[in-house]
Amino acid sequence: MRPQDVVIILDLISMKLSNNEDNKPSDLQNNGSYQNKNIAYSLKMSEAEVSESLRRSEFAGLIADIKTKKINQKAFLAFLLNGLKYVFPTHPGALVRGVPTAHSAMPLAKSIISDELYVWENPAGEVRGQSIVPLYHTVPDIVENNKKLYELLALVDAIRTGTARIVNIATQELEKRILSV
């Protein structure tokens, strides 16, 4: 597994969540936005990276079928909750300007009050906080156009960096989102 594998699966989930809200059919094969080239474009990755990532995720059992991009929701959730912080750890770094993440971003920002802000470093960011290394270097740039993906990535960062209380709230939010698609 590589960090971008998590980002790609979260992107697939965000697309399914958006389709569910819009009452669009969730059949991945009939929706062009689920094609590798469209995923690559939206995540600012190469098509080869997306294809290799999907193969790795299928091998790991996180994706049930590459063609339909069906996600093994329970396995992916178990990986996020039990393994992610050990496989892709991060710790708050220097104060930088950036995009809020973890408990500093929605949906956790409305229920967690903290003087410590965590951000993905980005010169265009409007918030100053401790830097958190994103799972993939394009994350700070891509989240402004995809609210659902932004929330999922922020929740994942809360799992990677949070206290027991924050992790518990983030877990509940991730379960709601991932198991509903």
SEVORO-134701 format. One record per residue: residue number from 1; residue in one letter; x, y, z of N, C-alpha, C, CB in turn. Coordinates in steps of 0.05 Angstrom, whole numbers, always signed. Glycine has a CB too. Layout:
# SEVORO-134701
ATOM     i   aa      n.u      n.v      n.w     ca.u     ca.v     ca.w      c.u      c.v      c.w     cb.u     cb.v     cb.w
ATOM   NUM    a        X        Y        Z        X        Y        Z        X        Y        Z        X        Y        Z
...
***
This chain:
# SEVORO-134701
ATOM     i   aa      n.u      n.v      n.w     ca.u     ca.v     ca.w      c.u      c.v      c.w     cb.u     cb.v     cb.w
ATOM     1    m      +17      -24       +0       +0       +0       +0      +18      +25       +0      -19       +0      +24
ATOM     2    r       +7      +45      -14      +20      +71      -14       -1      +92       -5      +32      +78      -42
ATOM     3    p       +8     +115       +5      -12     +134      +14      -32     +143       -7       +3     +159      +24
ATOM     4    q      -24     +145      -32      -44     +153      -53      -66     +132      -56      -29     +158      -79
ATOM     5    d      -61     +107      -48      -82      +87      -50     -105      +94      -33      -71      +59      -42
ATOM     6    v     -100     +105      -10     -121     +114       +9     -136     +137       -4     -109     +121      +37
ATOM     7    v     -121     +156      -15     -133     +180      -27     -152     +172      -50     -112     +200      -37
ATOM     8    i     -143     +153      -66     -159     +144      -89     -185     +131      -80     -143     +125     -108
ATOM     9    i     -183     +113      -60     -207     +100      -50     -226     +121      -37     -200      +78      -30
ATOM    10    l     -215     +140      -23     -232     +161      -11     -245     +178      -33     -215     +179       +7
ATOM    11    d     -231     +182      -55     -243     +197      -77     -266     +181      -89     -222     +202      -99
ATOM    12    l     -263     +155      -92     -285     +138     -102     -309     +140      -83     -276     +109     -105
ATOM    13    i     -304     +139      -57     -325     +141      -37     -339     +169      -39     -314     +137       -9
ATOM    14    s     -323     +190      -42     -334     +217      -44     -352     +219      -69     -312     +238      -45
ATOM    15    m     -344     +207      -91     -361     +207     -115     -387     +193     -110     -346     +195     -139
ATOM    16    k     -386     +170      -97     -410     +155      -91     -428     +170      -72     -403     +127      -79
ATOM    17    l     -416     +184      -52     -432     +200      -34     -446     +223      -49     -415     +212      -12
ATOM    18    s     -432     +235      -67     -444     +257      -83     -466     +246     -101     -423     +271     -100
ATOM    19    n     -462     +223     -113     -483     +211     -130     -507     +204     -113     -472     +186     -144
ATOM    20    n     -503     +194      -89     -526     +187      -72     -542     +212      -65     -516     +173      -46
ATOM    21    e     -528     +234      -60     -542     +259      -53     -558     +270      -77     -522     +281      -44
ATOM    22    d     -547     +266     -101     -560     +276     -125     -580     +257     -136     -539     +282     -146
ATOM    23    n     -584     +234     -123     -602     +213     -132     -594     +202     -159     -630     +223     -132
ATOM    24    k     -569     +202     -165     -559     +191     -190     -554     +161     -186     -533     +205     -200
ATOM    25    p     -555     +145     -207     -549     +117     -204     -520     +113     -195     -554     +101     -230
ATOM    26    s     -515      +94     -177     -488      +91     -167     -472      +70     -182     -489      +84     -137
ATOM    27    d     -482      +61     -205     -468      +42     -221     -443      +54     -232     -487      +31     -244
ATOM    28    l     -420      +45     -222     -395      +58     -230     -388      +55     -259     -373      +46     -213
ATOM    29    q     -397      +33     -271     -390      +29     -299     -404      +48     -318     -397       +0     -308
ATOM    30    n     -427      +58     -310     -442      +76     -327     -436     +105     -322     -471      +71     -323
ATOM    31    n     -419     +111     -303     -413     +139     -296     -385     +145     -304     -417     +144     -265
ATOM    32    g     -381     +162     -324     -355     +168     -335     -336     +179     -315     -358     +187     -357
ATOM    33    s     -346     +192     -293     -328     +204     -274     -311     +183     -259     -344     +221     -254
ATOM    34    y     -319     +158     -260     -304     +137     -246     -282     +125     -264     -323     +115     -237
ATOM    35    q     -279     +135     -288     -258     +125     -305     -231     +134     -294     -261     +135     -335
ATOM    36    n     -210     +117     -298     -184     +123     -287     -174     +151     -296     -164     +102     -296
ATOM    37    k     -178     +158     -321     -168     +184     -330     -182     +207     -315     -173     +187     -360
ATOM    38    n     -207     +204     -309     -221     +226     -294     -212     +227     -265     -251     +222     -296
ATOM    39    i     -208     +204     -253     -198     +202     -226     -170     +215     -225     -196     +173     -215
ATOM    40    a     -153     +208     -244     -126     +219     -245     -127     +249     -248     -110     +206     -269
ATOM    41    y     -144     +259     -265     -146     +288     -270     -155     +302     -244     -165     +294     -293
ATOM    42    s     -175     +292     -231     -186     +305     -207     -166     +305     -184     -212     +293     -199
ATOM    43    l     -150     +284     -183     -131     +282     -161     -103     +292     -168     -129     +253     -152
ATOM    44    k      -99     +301     -193      -74     +311     -203      -52     +290     -200      -65     +336     -187
ATOM    45    m      -60     +266     -210      -41     +243     -212      -40     +234     -241      -51     +220     -193
ATOM    46    s      -23     +215     -246      -22     +203     -273      -41     +180     -274       +7     +194     -280
ATOM    47    e      -51     +173     -298      -68     +150     -301      -54     +124     -292      -78     +147     -330
ATOM    48    a      -28     +123     -297      -13      +99     -289      -13      +96     -258      +16     +101     -299
ATOM    49    e      -10     +118     -244      -12     +117     -214      -39     +107     -205       -6     +145     -202
ATOM    50    v      -60     +116     -218      -87     +107     -210      -90      +77     -216     -108     +123     -225
ATOM    51    s      -82      +68     -239      -84      +40     -246      -68      +22     -227      -75      +36     -275
ATOM    52    e      -43      +30     -222      -27      +14     -204      -39      +14     -176       +2      +26     -203
ATOM    53    s      -49      +37     -167      -61      +39     -141      -86      +20     -138      -69      +68     -135
ATOM    54    l     -103      +20     -159     -126       +3     -158     -119      -26     -157     -144       +9     -183
ATOM    55    r      -97      -34     -171      -88      -62     -170      -78      -68     -142      -65      -66     -191
ATOM    56    r      -62      -50     -130      -53      -55     -103      -76      -58      -83      -34      -32      -94
ATOM    57    s      -95      -41      -86     -118      -41      -68     -135      -66      -72     -136      -16      -73
ATOM    58    e     -137      -76      -96     -151     -101     -101     -136     -124      -89     -155     -106     -132
ATOM    59    f     -110     -124      -92      -93     -145      -81      -95     -145      -50      -63     -141      -89
ATOM    60    a      -97     -122      -38      -99     -119       -9     -127     -126       +1      -91      -92       +0
ATOM    61    g     -146     -128      -17     -174     -134       -9     -190     -110       -2     -173     -152      +14
ATOM    62    l     -180      -86       -9     -195      -61       -3     -214      -54      -25     -176      -38       +2
ATOM    63    i     -209      -64      -49     -227      -61      -72     -234      -89      -81     -214      -44      -95
ATOM    64    a     -260      -94      -83     -270     -120      -91     -266     -126     -120     -299     -124      -83
ATOM    65    d     -269     -105     -137     -267     -109     -166     -258      -83     -179     -295     -117     -178
ATOM    66    i     -236      -84     -194     -224      -60     -206     -243      -49     -227     -197      -67     -219
ATOM    67    k     -255      -67     -243     -272      -58     -265     -296      -41     -255     -283      -81     -281
ATOM    68    t     -309      -50     -235     -332      -35     -225     -324      -16     -202     -353      -55     -214
ATOM    69    k     -299      -18     -194     -288       -2     -172     -305       -4     -147     -287      +28     -181
ATOM    70    k     -315      -28     -142     -330      -34     -118     -311      -36      -94     -347      -61     -121
ATOM    71    i     -317      -20      -74     -300      -18      -51     -309      -38      -30     -300      +10      -39
ATOM    72    n     -290      -52      -18     -297      -70       +5     -298      -52      +29     -275      -93       +8
ATOM    73    q     -321      -41      +35     -325      -20      +55     -315      -28      +82     -353      -11      +56
ATOM    74    k     -322      -51      +91     -315      -60     +119     -285      -63     +121     -329      -85     +126
ATOM    75    a     -272      -75     +101     -243      -79     +102     -229      -52     +101     -234      -97      +79
ATOM    76    f     -238      -34      +84     -225       -8      +82     -229       +8     +108     -237       +8      +58
ATOM    77    l     -252       +7     +119     -257      +21     +145     -239       +9     +167     -287      +19     +153
ATOM    78    a     -237      -18     +168     -220      -30     +188     -191      -22     +184     -222      -61     +186
ATOM    79    f     -182      -20     +159     -154      -10     +154     -151      +18     +164     -148      -12     +124
ATOM    80    l     -170      +36     +157     -167      +64     +166     -166      +66     +196     -191      +80     +155
ATOM    81    l     -184      +51     +210     -186      +54     +239     -164      +40     +254     -213      +44     +248
ATOM    82    n     -154      +18     +243     -135       +2     +259     -106       +2     +249     -144      -26     +259
ATOM    83    g     -102      +10     +223      -75       +8     +213      -63      +34     +202      -75      -12     +192
ATOM    84    l      -80      +52     +194      -70      +76     +180      -50      +92     +195      -93      +93     +173
ATOM    85    k      -55      +97     +221      -37     +113     +237      -10     +100     +241      -49     +121     +263
ATOM    86    y       -8      +73     +237      +17      +59     +240      +32      +57     +213      +12      +31     +252
ATOM    87    v      +16      +55     +191      +28      +52     +165      +37      +79     +154       +9      +39     +146
ATOM    88    f      +20     +100     +158      +26     +127     +148      +24     +147     +171       +6     +134     +125
ATOM    89    p      +42     +145     +190      +41     +163     +214      +48     +192     +206      +59     +153     +236
ATOM    90    t      +39     +210     +223      +46     +238     +220      +45     +251     +247      +28     +252     +199
ATOM    91    h      +60     +272     +250      +60     +287     +275      +59     +316     +268      +85     +280     +293
ATOM    92    p      +46     +333     +284      +45     +361     +278      +73     +373     +277      +29     +376     +299
ATOM    93    g      +77     +390     +257     +103     +402     +253     +103     +432     +258     +113     +397     +224
ATOM    94    a     +119     +447     +243     +122     +475     +246      +96     +491     +240     +145     +485     +228
ATOM    95    l      +95     +516     +249      +73     +533     +242      +76     +542     +213      +71     +557     +261
ATOM    96    v      +55     +538     +197      +55     +545     +169      +27     +555     +161      +64     +521     +151
ATOM    97    r      +26     +567     +138       +0     +575     +126      -10     +551     +110       +3     +601     +108
ATOM    98    g      -36     +546     +112      -46     +523      +97      -76     +519      +98      -33     +499     +106
ATOM    99    v      -84     +495      +91     -112     +487      +90     -118     +471     +115     -118     +471      +64
ATOM   100    p     -138     +478     +131     -144     +463     +155     -149     +433     +150     -168     +475     +169
ATOM   101    t     -141     +417     +169     -146     +388     +168     -151     +377     +196     -122     +374     +154
ATOM   102    a     -156     +352     +197     -161     +338     +223     -184     +352     +238     -136     +336     +240
ATOM   103    h     -180     +357     +263     -201     +370     +279     -205     +399     +273     -195     +367     +309
ATOM   104    s     -188     +411     +257     -190     +439     +249     -208     +443     +225     -162     +450     +243
ATOM   105    a     -216     +422     +212     -233     +423     +188     -260     +411     +194     -220     +409     +164
ATOM   106    m     -280     +417     +176     -306     +404     +179     -303     +375     +171     -327     +419     +161
ATOM   107    p     -318     +358     +184     -341     +363     +202     -333     +364     +231     -361     +341     +198
ATOM   108    l     -308     +360     +238     -300     +359     +266     -297     +387     +278     -273     +345     +269
ATOM   109    a     -292     +407     +262     -288     +434     +273     -313     +445     +288     -281     +453     +250
ATOM   110    k     -336     +434     +281     -360     +444     +294     -364     +431     +322     -385     +438     +277
ATOM   111    s     -351     +409     +327     -354     +396     +353     -329     +395     +370     -364     +368     +349
ATOM   112    i     -306     +401     +359     -281     +401     +373     -271     +430     +375     -260     +383     +359
ATOM   113    i     -268     +439     +400     -256     +466     +404     -227     +462     +413     -273     +482     +426
ATOM   114    s     -209     +474     +397     -181     +471     +403     -166     +496     +395     -169     +447     +389
ATOM   115    d     -146     +504     +411     -129     +526     +404     -108     +517     +383     -115     +538     +429
ATOM   116    e     -103     +491     +381      -84     +481     +362      -97     +476     +336      -71     +454     +373
ATOM   117    l      -88     +489     +315      -98     +484     +288      -78     +467     +273     -104     +511     +274
ATOM   118    y      -89     +448     +257      -72     +432     +240      -79     +439     +211      -77     +401     +246
ATOM   119    v      -58     +441     +195      -62     +448     +167      -44     +432     +149      -56     +478     +163
ATOM   120    w      -53     +429     +123      -35     +419     +102      -22     +444      +91      -51     +402      +80
ATOM   121    e       +4     +445      +90      +18     +469      +81      +10     +476      +52      +48     +465      +82
ATOM   122    n       +3     +501      +49       -5     +511      +22       -3     +541      +23      -34     +502      +15
ATOM   123    p      +14     +553       +6      +17     +582       +7       -9     +598       +3      +37     +591      -14
ATOM   124    a      -28     +586      -11      -53     +599      -16      -73     +596       +8      -66     +589      -41
ATOM   125    g      -65     +580      +28      -82     +575      +51      -87     +600      +67      -71     +554      +68
ATOM   126    e     -110     +601      +80     -118     +625      +96     -115     +621     +126     -146     +632      +89
ATOM   127    v     -105     +598     +134     -103     +591     +163      -74     +585     +169     -122     +567     +170
ATOM   128    r      -66     +593     +193      -39     +587     +203      -42     +566     +225      -25     +612     +214
ATOM   129    g      -27     +545     +222      -28     +523     +242       -4     +505     +239      -54     +507     +239
ATOM   130    q       -4     +484     +255      +18     +464     +254      +14     +447     +229      +18     +447     +280
ATOM   131    s      +36     +443     +215      +35     +428     +190      +31     +398     +195      +60     +433     +174
ATOM   132    i      +14     +386     +179       +9     +358     +178      +16     +349     +150      -21     +350     +186
ATOM   133    v      +33     +329     +147      +40     +319     +120      +16     +305     +109      +65     +301     +121
ATOM   134    p       +5     +314      +86      -18     +300      +74      -11     +273      +63      -30     +317      +52
ATOM   135    l      -31     +256      +59      -26     +229      +48      -13     +230      +20      -51     +213      +48
ATOM   136    y      -20     +251       +5       -9     +254      -22       -4     +284      -26      -28     +242      -44
ATOM   137    h      +17     +290      -40      +26     +318      -42       +6     +336      -56      +52     +319      -57
ATOM   138    t      -13     +326      -71      -32     +343      -85      -57     +349      -68      -41     +331     -111
ATOM   139    v      -60     +336      -45      -84     +339      -28      -91     +368      -22      -80     +325       -2
ATOM   140    p      -72     +386      -14      -81     +413       -8      -93     +428      -32      -57     +429       +3
ATOM   141    d      -85     +420      -56      -95     +434      -80     -121     +422      -89      -74     +432     -102
ATOM   142    i     -126     +397      -85     -150     +384      -97     -175     +386      -80     -144     +355     -102
ATOM   143    v     -172     +391      -54     -195     +391      -36     -214     +415      -40     -186     +389       -8
ATOM   144    e     -204     +437      -50     -221     +460      -53     -244     +455      -73     -204     +484      -63
ATOM   145    n     -241     +436      -91     -261     +430     -111     -278     +406     -103     -248     +425     -137
ATOM   146    n     -273     +393      -81     -288     +369      -74     -292     +368      -44     -272     +343      -83
ATOM   147    k     -315     +378      -35     -321     +381       -7     -322     +353       +7     -347     +396       -3
ATOM   148    k     -334     +334       -6     -337     +307       +6     -310     +295      +10     -354     +289      -12
ATOM   149    l     -292     +296      -10     -265     +285       -7     -250     +300      +15     -250     +287      -34
ATOM   150    y     -253     +326      +16     -240     +342      +36     -248     +333      +64     -247     +372      +33
ATOM   151    e     -273     +329      +69     -283     +319      +95     -271     +292     +101     -313     +319      +96
ATOM   152    l     -271     +274      +82     -260     +247      +87     -231     +248      +93     -265     +229      +62
ATOM   153    l     -216     +264      +78     -187     +266      +84     -181     +279     +111     -173     +282      +62
ATOM   154    a     -197     +298     +118     -194     +311     +145     -200     +291     +167     -212     +336     +147
ATOM   155    l     -221     +275     +163     -228     +254     +183     -205     +234     +186     -254     +240     +176
ATOM   156    v     -194     +226     +163     -171     +207     +163     -148     +220     +178     -163     +199     +135
ATOM   157    d     -142     +245     +174     -121     +258     +188     -127     +260     +218     -116     +287     +178
ATOM   158    a     -152     +262     +226     -159     +261     +254     -152     +234     +266     -189     +268     +258
ATOM   159    i     -156     +213     +251     -148     +186     +260     -118     +185     +263     -159     +164     +240
ATOM   160    r     -103     +197     +244      -74     +196     +244      -62     +212     +267      -63     +205     +218
ATOM   161    t      -75     +234     +276      -63     +252     +294      -77     +257     +320      -60     +278     +280
ATOM   162    g     -102     +248     +322     -119     +257     +344     -116     +243     +370     -146     +254     +336
ATOM   163    t     -127     +256     +390     -129     +244     +417     -152     +223     +416     -135     +265     +439
ATOM   164    a     -155     +208     +437     -175     +187     +438     -203     +198     +432     -175     +173     +465
ATOM   165    r     -209     +221     +443     -236     +233     +439     -240     +241     +410     -239     +258     +457
ATOM   166    i     -220     +254     +398     -222     +262     +370     -223     +237     +352     -197     +279     +362
ATOM   167    v     -207     +217     +358     -208     +192     +342     -236     +179     +343     -186     +173     +351
ATOM   168    n     -248     +179     +367     -274     +168     +370     -295     +182     +353     -282     +168     +400
ATOM   169    i     -295     +208     +354     -314     +224     +338     -309     +220     +308     -313     +254     +346
ATOM   170    a     -283     +220     +300     -276     +216     +272     -285     +189     +263     -246     +221     +268
ATOM   171    t     -281     +169     +280     -290     +141     +273     -319     +140     +267     -283     +122     +296
ATOM   172    q     -335     +153     +284     -364     +153     +280     -371     +166     +253     -379     +167     +303
ATOM   173    e     -358     +188     +247     -364     +203     +222     -355     +186     +198     -349     +230     +222
ATOM   174    l     -332     +173     +199     -323     +156     +177     -341     +133     +173     -294     +146     +183
ATOM   175    e     -350     +120     +195     -368      +98     +192     -394     +106     +178     -375      +86     +220
ATOM   176    k     -405     +129     +185     -429     +138     +172     -425     +141     +142     -438     +165     +184
ATOM   177    r     -403     +153     +135     -399     +159     +107     -391     +134      +90     -377     +180     +104
ATOM   178    i     -372     +119     +101     -362      +96      +85     -383      +74      +83     -336      +85      +97
ATOM   179    l     -396      +68     +104     -415      +45     +104     -441      +52      +90     -421      +36     +132
ATOM   180    s     -445      +78      +83     -471      +86      +70     -469      +84      +40     -478     +114      +78
ATOM   181    v     -446      +79      +29     -443      +78       -1     -445      +50      -11     -417      +91      -10
***
